[in-house]
Amino acid sequence: MLLSVAALILIVPSLLDALYLRVFISSVIFTIAATGTAVLYARLGLVSLAQVALVGVGGWVTLRMWHATGLPFEVNMLAGAIISGVVGMLIGLPALRMRGLFLALITLMGAAGFQILVTGTQFPNGGDGVLGIAVTSIFMPRPLLGESDEAMLRYVCVVAVLCFLLVEFNRRTRPGRAWALIRKSEACAMASGVNVAFYKAWGFALAGFIAGIAGALLAGTLGVLDATTFPASESILLFALTVVGGAYHWLGLVLTGLLFRAAPAVLNDIGVNGHLAYVIFGAGLLHALITAPTGIAGQILDGLTQLAKRRAGR
C-alpha cells in the first residue's frame, strides 16, 4: 500500500497541466482539513462546523510568523498548527457538556466569529504591528521543496500522508480506545475510568492541529490569503462532504477533498456552472444519510470485499 501511494505521489503530478496541478493541490489541502472533521465525527460522534475557520487560523499564524521572523516554512507551519489546535480546543470546550445540534451551532458561531474578525482586520501581508497589514502585499515564498506547482503537489501529498498516520497512531493507542468508549456511551467510559473531558478536548485539539496544517499549506501555496476564503458556510459544506465521502476511512477523506475543490473546477472546465456541484452534493448527502452511513468510500470498500469473497468462493 505504501509503495502504491509513493508511486502515485511521484508519477501523477507530472501528468497534470497547470490548471489541474493547482486544483489538486487545493483538493489535497482540504483533504487534510477534512481529516480533522473526521476525527471528531467518526471517532467521537461530535459535529464541528468550525474546521474551515481553523484552517484560516493556521494560515493567519503562518503568515504572521513569516512576516515577523522570516523563519523556514516548516517552523511557521508547526506554530500555526499548534495555535490552531489551541483555538480548536477552546471552541470545543462546550462539548464537555453538550453534543448534537447545540454543539454544532456553537462551533458554527465560532466559525462565523472568525469570519467577522478577519473581514474587519484582514490577513497579515507584510505590514508592521500585530496585524501586519500593508497597502502593497508581500507574498510569502513557497517551501523550498515545493517551489513549483508539481513539487508543491508532492509536498502537500506527503504532509497529508503524515496527517493520516498521526490520526491512525492516535486511533490505535490510548486516545483511540477512549474515543471508542466515549462514542458508545459516556457513562460507560466514565465507569471504565476514562477522563471524558480530557479526551474530548484531545480530539478537538488534534482536529484543530490538523486544520492548522492545512491552513499553513494553503498560505504556503498562495503566498497571501484573503478573508473571503474562509466563510462559515464552507465549514458546513466540508462537514457534509466528509459524511458523503466517508469519515471512517482515508479513501473517503481523499474523495471529500476532490468533491470540495476538484468537482466544481471540472464542471467549470467543461463549460458547466460550477455551482451545479452544490446540487449534486445535496443529493449525495441525502443518499449517504439514508442508505450509506459510511459514505462513498464505505460502499466502494464493501463492494471490493464482496467481489473478493465471490472470487474466493469460485
MARDO-790253 format. One record per residue (C-alpha): residue in one letter; x, z, y; residue number from 1. Coordinates in steps of 0.5 Angstrom, whole numbers, padded with zeros to 4 digits, always signed. Layout:
% residues N
@res=a | c1=X | c3=Z | c2=Y | n=NUM
...
***
This chain:
% residues 314
@res=m | c1=+0000 | c3=+0000 | c2=+0000 | n=1
@res=l | c1=+0005 | c3=+0002 | c2=+0005 | n=2
@res=l | c1=+0009 | c3=-0005 | c2=+0003 | n=3
@res=s | c1=+0003 | c3=-0009 | c2=+0005 | n=4
@res=v | c1=+0002 | c3=-0005 | c2=+0011 | n=5
@res=a | c1=+0009 | c3=-0006 | c2=+0013 | n=6
@res=a | c1=+0009 | c3=-0014 | c2=+0012 | n=7
@res=l | c1=+0002 | c3=-0014 | c2=+0016 | n=8
@res=i | c1=+0006 | c3=-0011 | c2=+0022 | n=9
@res=l | c1=+0012 | c3=-0015 | c2=+0021 | n=10
@res=i | c1=+0008 | c3=-0022 | c2=+0020 | n=11
@res=v | c1=+0001 | c3=-0022 | c2=+0023 | n=12
@res=p | c1=+0004 | c3=-0021 | c2=+0031 | n=13
@res=s | c1=+0008 | c3=-0028 | c2=+0030 | n=14
@res=l | c1=+0002 | c3=-0032 | c2=+0028 | n=15
@res=l | c1=-0003 | c3=-0030 | c2=+0034 | n=16
@res=d | c1=-0003 | c3=-0033 | c2=+0041 | n=17
@res=a | c1=-0002 | c3=-0029 | c2=+0048 | n=18
@res=l | c1=-0009 | c3=-0028 | c2=+0048 | n=19
@res=y | c1=-0010 | c3=-0025 | c2=+0042 | n=20
@res=l | c1=-0004 | c3=-0021 | c2=+0042 | n=21
@res=r | c1=-0007 | c3=-0017 | c2=+0048 | n=22
@res=v | c1=-0014 | c3=-0017 | c2=+0044 | n=23
@res=f | c1=-0011 | c3=-0014 | c2=+0038 | n=24
@res=i | c1=-0006 | c3=-0009 | c2=+0042 | n=25
@res=s | c1=-0012 | c3=-0006 | c2=+0045 | n=26
@res=s | c1=-0016 | c3=-0006 | c2=+0039 | n=27
@res=v | c1=-0010 | c3=-0002 | c2=+0035 | n=28
@res=i | c1=-0010 | c3=+0003 | c2=+0041 | n=29
@res=f | c1=-0018 | c3=+0004 | c2=+0041 | n=30
@res=t | c1=-0017 | c3=+0005 | c2=+0033 | n=31
@res=i | c1=-0012 | c3=+0011 | c2=+0035 | n=32
@res=a | c1=-0018 | c3=+0013 | c2=+0039 | n=33
@res=a | c1=-0023 | c3=+0013 | c2=+0034 | n=34
@res=t | c1=-0018 | c3=+0017 | c2=+0029 | n=35
@res=g | c1=-0020 | c3=+0023 | c2=+0034 | n=36
@res=t | c1=-0027 | c3=+0022 | c2=+0034 | n=37
@res=a | c1=-0027 | c3=+0021 | c2=+0026 | n=38
@res=v | c1=-0023 | c3=+0028 | c2=+0025 | n=39
@res=l | c1=-0029 | c3=+0031 | c2=+0029 | n=40
@res=y | c1=-0035 | c3=+0027 | c2=+0026 | n=41
@res=a | c1=-0032 | c3=+0026 | c2=+0018 | n=42
@res=r | c1=-0028 | c3=+0033 | c2=+0017 | n=43
@res=l | c1=-0032 | c3=+0038 | c2=+0022 | n=44
@res=g | c1=-0039 | c3=+0035 | c2=+0022 | n=45
@res=l | c1=-0039 | c3=+0035 | c2=+0030 | n=46
@res=v | c1=-0040 | c3=+0030 | c2=+0035 | n=47
@res=s | c1=-0036 | c3=+0029 | c2=+0041 | n=48
@res=l | c1=-0037 | c3=+0024 | c2=+0046 | n=49
@res=a | c1=-0031 | c3=+0025 | c2=+0051 | n=50
@res=q | c1=-0026 | c3=+0021 | c2=+0047 | n=51
@res=v | c1=-0025 | c3=+0016 | c2=+0052 | n=52
@res=a | c1=-0024 | c3=+0021 | c2=+0057 | n=53
@res=l | c1=-0019 | c3=+0024 | c2=+0053 | n=54
@res=v | c1=-0016 | c3=+0017 | c2=+0053 | n=55
@res=g | c1=-0016 | c3=+0017 | c2=+0060 | n=56
@res=v | c1=-0013 | c3=+0024 | c2=+0061 | n=57
@res=g | c1=-0007 | c3=+0022 | c2=+0056 | n=58
@res=g | c1=-0006 | c3=+0015 | c2=+0061 | n=59
@res=w | c1=-0006 | c3=+0019 | c2=+0067 | n=60
@res=v | c1=-0001 | c3=+0024 | c2=+0065 | n=61
@res=t | c1=+0004 | c3=+0019 | c2=+0062 | n=62
@res=l | c1=+0003 | c3=+0015 | c2=+0069 | n=63
@res=r | c1=+0005 | c3=+0021 | c2=+0073 | n=64
@res=m | c1=+0010 | c3=+0023 | c2=+0069 | n=65
@res=w | c1=+0014 | c3=+0017 | c2=+0069 | n=66
@res=h | c1=+0013 | c3=+0016 | c2=+0077 | n=67
@res=a | c1=+0015 | c3=+0023 | c2=+0078 | n=68
@res=t | c1=+0021 | c3=+0024 | c2=+0073 | n=69
@res=g | c1=+0023 | c3=+0017 | c2=+0070 | n=70
@res=l | c1=+0024 | c3=+0019 | c2=+0063 | n=71
@res=p | c1=+0023 | c3=+0015 | c2=+0057 | n=72
@res=f | c1=+0016 | c3=+0013 | c2=+0055 | n=73
@res=e | c1=+0016 | c3=+0017 | c2=+0048 | n=74
@res=v | c1=+0017 | c3=+0023 | c2=+0052 | n=75
@res=n | c1=+0012 | c3=+0022 | c2=+0057 | n=76
@res=m | c1=+0007 | c3=+0020 | c2=+0051 | n=77
@res=l | c1=+0008 | c3=+0026 | c2=+0048 | n=78
@res=a | c1=+0007 | c3=+0030 | c2=+0054 | n=79
@res=g | c1=+0000 | c3=+0026 | c2=+0056 | n=80
@res=a | c1=-0002 | c3=+0027 | c2=+0048 | n=81
@res=i | c1=+0000 | c3=+0035 | c2=+0049 | n=82
@res=i | c1=-0004 | c3=+0036 | c2=+0055 | n=83
@res=s | c1=-0010 | c3=+0031 | c2=+0053 | n=84
@res=g | c1=-0010 | c3=+0036 | c2=+0047 | n=85
@res=v | c1=-0011 | c3=+0042 | c2=+0051 | n=86
@res=v | c1=-0016 | c3=+0039 | c2=+0055 | n=87
@res=g | c1=-0020 | c3=+0037 | c2=+0049 | n=88
@res=m | c1=-0020 | c3=+0044 | c2=+0046 | n=89
@res=l | c1=-0023 | c3=+0046 | c2=+0053 | n=90
@res=i | c1=-0028 | c3=+0041 | c2=+0052 | n=91
@res=g | c1=-0029 | c3=+0043 | c2=+0045 | n=92
@res=l | c1=-0030 | c3=+0051 | c2=+0047 | n=93
@res=p | c1=-0038 | c3=+0050 | c2=+0047 | n=94
@res=a | c1=-0037 | c3=+0048 | c2=+0039 | n=95
@res=l | c1=-0035 | c3=+0055 | c2=+0038 | n=96
@res=r | c1=-0043 | c3=+0057 | c2=+0039 | n=97
@res=m | c1=-0047 | c3=+0050 | c2=+0038 | n=98
@res=r | c1=-0047 | c3=+0044 | c2=+0035 | n=99
@res=g | c1=-0051 | c3=+0038 | c2=+0034 | n=100
@res=l | c1=-0055 | c3=+0035 | c2=+0040 | n=101
@res=f | c1=-0053 | c3=+0040 | c2=+0045 | n=102
@res=l | c1=-0045 | c3=+0040 | c2=+0043 | n=103
@res=a | c1=-0046 | c3=+0032 | c2=+0044 | n=104
@res=l | c1=-0049 | c3=+0033 | c2=+0051 | n=105
@res=i | c1=-0044 | c3=+0038 | c2=+0053 | n=106
@res=t | c1=-0038 | c3=+0033 | c2=+0051 | n=107
@res=l | c1=-0041 | c3=+0027 | c2=+0055 | n=108
@res=m | c1=-0042 | c3=+0032 | c2=+0061 | n=109
@res=g | c1=-0034 | c3=+0033 | c2=+0060 | n=110
@res=a | c1=-0033 | c3=+0025 | c2=+0060 | n=111
@res=a | c1=-0038 | c3=+0024 | c2=+0066 | n=112
@res=g | c1=-0034 | c3=+0029 | c2=+0070 | n=113
@res=f | c1=-0027 | c3=+0026 | c2=+0068 | n=114
@res=q | c1=-0030 | c3=+0019 | c2=+0071 | n=115
@res=i | c1=-0032 | c3=+0022 | c2=+0077 | n=116
@res=l | c1=-0026 | c3=+0025 | c2=+0078 | n=117
@res=v | c1=-0022 | c3=+0019 | c2=+0077 | n=118
@res=t | c1=-0026 | c3=+0015 | c2=+0081 | n=119
@res=g | c1=-0025 | c3=+0019 | c2=+0087 | n=120
@res=t | c1=-0018 | c3=+0020 | c2=+0086 | n=121
@res=q | c1=-0015 | c3=+0014 | c2=+0082 | n=122
@res=f | c1=-0009 | c3=+0014 | c2=+0077 | n=123
@res=p | c1=-0002 | c3=+0015 | c2=+0079 | n=124
@res=n | c1=+0001 | c3=+0009 | c2=+0081 | n=125
@res=g | c1=+0008 | c3=+0011 | c2=+0084 | n=126
@res=g | c1=+0006 | c3=+0015 | c2=+0091 | n=127
@res=d | c1=+0008 | c3=+0021 | c2=+0093 | n=128
@res=g | c1=+0005 | c3=+0028 | c2=+0091 | n=129
@res=v | c1=+0001 | c3=+0031 | c2=+0086 | n=130
@res=l | c1=-0004 | c3=+0025 | c2=+0085 | n=131
@res=g | c1=+0002 | c3=+0020 | c2=+0086 | n=132
@res=i | c1=-0003 | c3=+0014 | c2=+0090 | n=133
@res=a | c1=+0001 | c3=+0009 | c2=+0094 | n=134
@res=v | c1=-0002 | c3=+0003 | c2=+0097 | n=135
@res=t | c1=+0002 | c3=-0002 | c2=+0093 | n=136
@res=s | c1=+0002 | c3=+0000 | c2=+0086 | n=137
@res=i | c1=+0009 | c3=+0000 | c2=+0082 | n=138
@res=f | c1=+0008 | c3=-0002 | c2=+0075 | n=139
@res=m | c1=+0011 | c3=+0003 | c2=+0069 | n=140
@res=p | c1=+0015 | c3=-0001 | c2=+0065 | n=141
@res=r | c1=+0013 | c3=-0002 | c2=+0057 | n=142
@res=p | c1=+0017 | c3=+0002 | c2=+0052 | n=143
@res=l | c1=+0024 | c3=-0001 | c2=+0050 | n=144
@res=l | c1=+0021 | c3=-0003 | c2=+0043 | n=145
@res=g | c1=+0015 | c3=-0006 | c2=+0046 | n=146
@res=e | c1=+0017 | c3=-0011 | c2=+0052 | n=147
@res=s | c1=+0014 | c3=-0017 | c2=+0049 | n=148
@res=d | c1=+0007 | c3=-0017 | c2=+0047 | n=149
@res=e | c1=+0009 | c3=-0019 | c2=+0040 | n=150
@res=a | c1=+0013 | c3=-0013 | c2=+0040 | n=151
@res=m | c1=+0008 | c3=-0008 | c2=+0043 | n=152
@res=l | c1=+0003 | c3=-0010 | c2=+0038 | n=153
@res=r | c1=+0008 | c3=-0008 | c2=+0032 | n=154
@res=y | c1=+0010 | c3=-0002 | c2=+0036 | n=155
@res=v | c1=+0002 | c3=+0001 | c2=+0037 | n=156
@res=c | c1=+0001 | c3=-0001 | c2=+0030 | n=157
@res=v | c1=+0007 | c3=+0004 | c2=+0028 | n=158
@res=v | c1=+0004 | c3=+0009 | c2=+0032 | n=159
@res=a | c1=-0003 | c3=+0008 | c2=+0029 | n=160
@res=v | c1=+0000 | c3=+0009 | c2=+0022 | n=161
@res=l | c1=+0004 | c3=+0015 | c2=+0024 | n=162
@res=c | c1=-0003 | c3=+0018 | c2=+0027 | n=163
@res=f | c1=-0007 | c3=+0016 | c2=+0021 | n=164
@res=l | c1=-0001 | c3=+0020 | c2=+0017 | n=165
@res=l | c1=-0002 | c3=+0026 | c2=+0022 | n=166
@res=v | c1=-0009 | c3=+0026 | c2=+0020 | n=167
@res=e | c1=-0008 | c3=+0026 | c2=+0013 | n=168
@res=f | c1=-0003 | c3=+0031 | c2=+0013 | n=169
@res=n | c1=-0008 | c3=+0036 | c2=+0016 | n=170
@res=r | c1=-0013 | c3=+0034 | c2=+0011 | n=171
@res=r | c1=-0009 | c3=+0035 | c2=+0005 | n=172
@res=t | c1=-0007 | c3=+0042 | c2=+0008 | n=173
@res=r | c1=-0010 | c3=+0049 | c2=+0010 | n=174
@res=p | c1=-0014 | c3=+0046 | c2=+0016 | n=175
@res=g | c1=-0017 | c3=+0040 | c2=+0012 | n=176
@res=r | c1=-0019 | c3=+0046 | c2=+0007 | n=177
@res=a | c1=-0022 | c3=+0050 | c2=+0012 | n=178
@res=w | c1=-0026 | c3=+0044 | c2=+0016 | n=179
@res=a | c1=-0029 | c3=+0042 | c2=+0009 | n=180
@res=l | c1=-0032 | c3=+0049 | c2=+0008 | n=181
@res=i | c1=-0034 | c3=+0049 | c2=+0016 | n=182
@res=r | c1=-0037 | c3=+0043 | c2=+0015 | n=183
@res=k | c1=-0041 | c3=+0045 | c2=+0009 | n=184
@res=s | c1=-0043 | c3=+0052 | c2=+0011 | n=185
@res=e | c1=-0040 | c3=+0056 | c2=+0017 | n=186
@res=a | c1=-0043 | c3=+0062 | c2=+0014 | n=187
@res=c | c1=-0039 | c3=+0060 | c2=+0007 | n=188
@res=a | c1=-0033 | c3=+0059 | c2=+0011 | n=189
@res=m | c1=-0033 | c3=+0066 | c2=+0014 | n=190
@res=a | c1=-0035 | c3=+0069 | c2=+0008 | n=191
@res=s | c1=-0029 | c3=+0066 | c2=+0005 | n=192
@res=g | c1=-0024 | c3=+0069 | c2=+0010 | n=193
@res=v | c1=-0024 | c3=+0062 | c2=+0015 | n=194
@res=n | c1=-0023 | c3=+0063 | c2=+0022 | n=195
@res=v | c1=-0028 | c3=+0058 | c2=+0024 | n=196
@res=a | c1=-0027 | c3=+0059 | c2=+0032 | n=197
@res=f | c1=-0019 | c3=+0057 | c2=+0031 | n=198
@res=y | c1=-0020 | c3=+0051 | c2=+0026 | n=199
@res=k | c1=-0026 | c3=+0048 | c2=+0030 | n=200
@res=a | c1=-0021 | c3=+0049 | c2=+0036 | n=201
@res=w | c1=-0015 | c3=+0046 | c2=+0032 | n=202
@res=g | c1=-0020 | c3=+0040 | c2=+0030 | n=203
@res=f | c1=-0021 | c3=+0039 | c2=+0038 | n=204
@res=a | c1=-0014 | c3=+0039 | c2=+0040 | n=205
@res=l | c1=-0012 | c3=+0034 | c2=+0034 | n=206
@res=a | c1=-0017 | c3=+0029 | c2=+0037 | n=207
@res=g | c1=-0015 | c3=+0030 | c2=+0044 | n=208
@res=f | c1=-0008 | c3=+0030 | c2=+0042 | n=209
@res=i | c1=-0009 | c3=+0023 | c2=+0038 | n=210
@res=a | c1=-0013 | c3=+0021 | c2=+0044 | n=211
@res=g | c1=-0008 | c3=+0022 | c2=+0049 | n=212
@res=i | c1=-0003 | c3=+0018 | c2=+0045 | n=213
@res=a | c1=-0008 | c3=+0012 | c2=+0045 | n=214
@res=g | c1=-0008 | c3=+0013 | c2=+0053 | n=215
@res=a | c1=-0001 | c3=+0013 | c2=+0053 | n=216
@res=l | c1=+0000 | c3=+0007 | c2=+0050 | n=217
@res=l | c1=-0006 | c3=+0004 | c2=+0054 | n=218
@res=a | c1=-0002 | c3=+0006 | c2=+0060 | n=219
@res=g | c1=+0005 | c3=+0003 | c2=+0057 | n=220
@res=t | c1=+0002 | c3=-0004 | c2=+0055 | n=221
@res=l | c1=-0002 | c3=-0005 | c2=+0062 | n=222
@res=g | c1=+0003 | c3=-0001 | c2=+0067 | n=223
@res=v | c1=-0002 | c3=+0001 | c2=+0071 | n=224
@res=l | c1=-0009 | c3=+0004 | c2=+0070 | n=225
@res=d | c1=-0016 | c3=+0004 | c2=+0073 | n=226
@res=a | c1=-0022 | c3=+0009 | c2=+0074 | n=227
@res=t | c1=-0027 | c3=+0003 | c2=+0071 | n=228
@res=t | c1=-0023 | c3=+0003 | c2=+0065 | n=229
@res=f | c1=-0026 | c3=+0010 | c2=+0062 | n=230
@res=p | c1=-0033 | c3=+0010 | c2=+0064 | n=231
@res=a | c1=-0037 | c3=+0016 | c2=+0060 | n=232
@res=s | c1=-0041 | c3=+0010 | c2=+0056 | n=233
@res=e | c1=-0035 | c3=+0008 | c2=+0053 | n=234
@res=s | c1=-0035 | c3=+0014 | c2=+0049 | n=235
@res=i | c1=-0042 | c3=+0014 | c2=+0047 | n=236
@res=l | c1=-0040 | c3=+0006 | c2=+0044 | n=237
@res=l | c1=-0034 | c3=+0009 | c2=+0041 | n=238
@res=f | c1=-0037 | c3=+0014 | c2=+0037 | n=239
@res=a | c1=-0043 | c3=+0009 | c2=+0035 | n=240
@res=l | c1=-0038 | c3=+0004 | c2=+0033 | n=241
@res=t | c1=-0034 | c3=+0010 | c2=+0029 | n=242
@res=v | c1=-0040 | c3=+0011 | c2=+0025 | n=243
@res=v | c1=-0041 | c3=+0004 | c2=+0024 | n=244
@res=g | c1=-0034 | c3=+0002 | c2=+0022 | n=245
@res=g | c1=-0034 | c3=+0008 | c2=+0017 | n=246
@res=a | c1=-0031 | c3=+0015 | c2=+0020 | n=247
@res=y | c1=-0028 | c3=+0017 | c2=+0013 | n=248
@res=h | c1=-0023 | c3=+0012 | c2=+0011 | n=249
@res=w | c1=-0017 | c3=+0009 | c2=+0015 | n=250
@res=l | c1=-0020 | c3=+0002 | c2=+0014 | n=251
@res=g | c1=-0027 | c3=+0004 | c2=+0018 | n=252
@res=l | c1=-0023 | c3=+0006 | c2=+0024 | n=253
@res=v | c1=-0019 | c3=-0001 | c2=+0024 | n=254
@res=l | c1=-0026 | c3=-0004 | c2=+0024 | n=255
@res=t | c1=-0028 | c3=+0000 | c2=+0029 | n=256
@res=g | c1=-0022 | c3=-0002 | c2=+0034 | n=257
@res=l | c1=-0024 | c3=-0009 | c2=+0032 | n=258
@res=l | c1=-0031 | c3=-0008 | c2=+0034 | n=259
@res=f | c1=-0030 | c3=-0005 | c2=+0040 | n=260
@res=r | c1=-0025 | c3=-0010 | c2=+0043 | n=261
@res=a | c1=-0024 | c3=-0016 | c2=+0039 | n=262
@res=a | c1=-0031 | c3=-0018 | c2=+0038 | n=263
@res=p | c1=-0033 | c3=-0018 | c2=+0045 | n=264
@res=a | c1=-0027 | c3=-0022 | c2=+0046 | n=265
@res=v | c1=-0028 | c3=-0027 | c2=+0040 | n=266
@res=l | c1=-0035 | c3=-0028 | c2=+0043 | n=267
@res=n | c1=-0032 | c3=-0030 | c2=+0050 | n=268
@res=d | c1=-0027 | c3=-0034 | c2=+0047 | n=269
@res=i | c1=-0032 | c3=-0039 | c2=+0043 | n=270
@res=g | c1=-0037 | c3=-0039 | c2=+0049 | n=271
@res=v | c1=-0042 | c3=-0034 | c2=+0048 | n=272
@res=n | c1=-0043 | c3=-0028 | c2=+0053 | n=273
@res=g | c1=-0039 | c3=-0022 | c2=+0050 | n=274
@res=h | c1=-0045 | c3=-0017 | c2=+0052 | n=275
@res=l | c1=-0048 | c3=-0020 | c2=+0046 | n=276
@res=a | c1=-0044 | c3=-0016 | c2=+0042 | n=277
@res=y | c1=-0048 | c3=-0010 | c2=+0044 | n=278
@res=v | c1=-0054 | c3=-0012 | c2=+0041 | n=279
@res=i | c1=-0050 | c3=-0013 | c2=+0034 | n=280
@res=f | c1=-0047 | c3=-0006 | c2=+0035 | n=281
@res=g | c1=-0054 | c3=-0003 | c2=+0036 | n=282
@res=a | c1=-0057 | c3=-0007 | c2=+0029 | n=283
@res=g | c1=-0050 | c3=-0005 | c2=+0026 | n=284
@res=l | c1=-0051 | c3=+0003 | c2=+0028 | n=285
@res=l | c1=-0059 | c3=+0003 | c2=+0025 | n=286
@res=h | c1=-0056 | c3=+0000 | c2=+0019 | n=287
@res=a | c1=-0051 | c3=+0005 | c2=+0018 | n=288
@res=l | c1=-0055 | c3=+0011 | c2=+0019 | n=289
@res=i | c1=-0061 | c3=+0008 | c2=+0015 | n=290
@res=t | c1=-0057 | c3=+0005 | c2=+0009 | n=291
@res=a | c1=-0050 | c3=+0006 | c2=+0010 | n=292
@res=p | c1=-0048 | c3=+0013 | c2=+0012 | n=293
@res=t | c1=-0040 | c3=+0012 | c2=+0010 | n=294
@res=g | c1=-0040 | c3=+0005 | c2=+0014 | n=295
@res=i | c1=-0038 | c3=-0002 | c2=+0013 | n=296
@res=a | c1=-0031 | c3=+0001 | c2=+0010 | n=297
@res=g | c1=-0035 | c3=+0005 | c2=+0005 | n=298
@res=q | c1=-0039 | c3=-0001 | c2=+0003 | n=299
@res=i | c1=-0033 | c3=-0005 | c2=+0002 | n=300
@res=l | c1=-0030 | c3=+0000 | c2=-0002 | n=301
@res=d | c1=-0036 | c3=+0001 | c2=-0006 | n=302
@res=g | c1=-0036 | c3=-0006 | c2=-0008 | n=303
@res=l | c1=-0029 | c3=-0006 | c2=-0010 | n=304
@res=t | c1=-0030 | c3=+0000 | c2=-0014 | n=305
@res=q | c1=-0036 | c3=-0004 | c2=-0018 | n=306
@res=l | c1=-0032 | c3=-0010 | c2=-0018 | n=307
@res=a | c1=-0026 | c3=-0006 | c2=-0022 | n=308
@res=k | c1=-0031 | c3=-0003 | c2=-0026 | n=309
@res=r | c1=-0034 | c3=-0009 | c2=-0028 | n=310
@res=r | c1=-0027 | c3=-0013 | c2=-0030 | n=311
@res=a | c1=-0025 | c3=-0007 | c2=-0034 | n=312
@res=g | c1=-0032 | c3=-0007 | c2=-0038 | n=313
@res=r | c1=-0031 | c3=-0014 | c2=-0039 | n=314
***
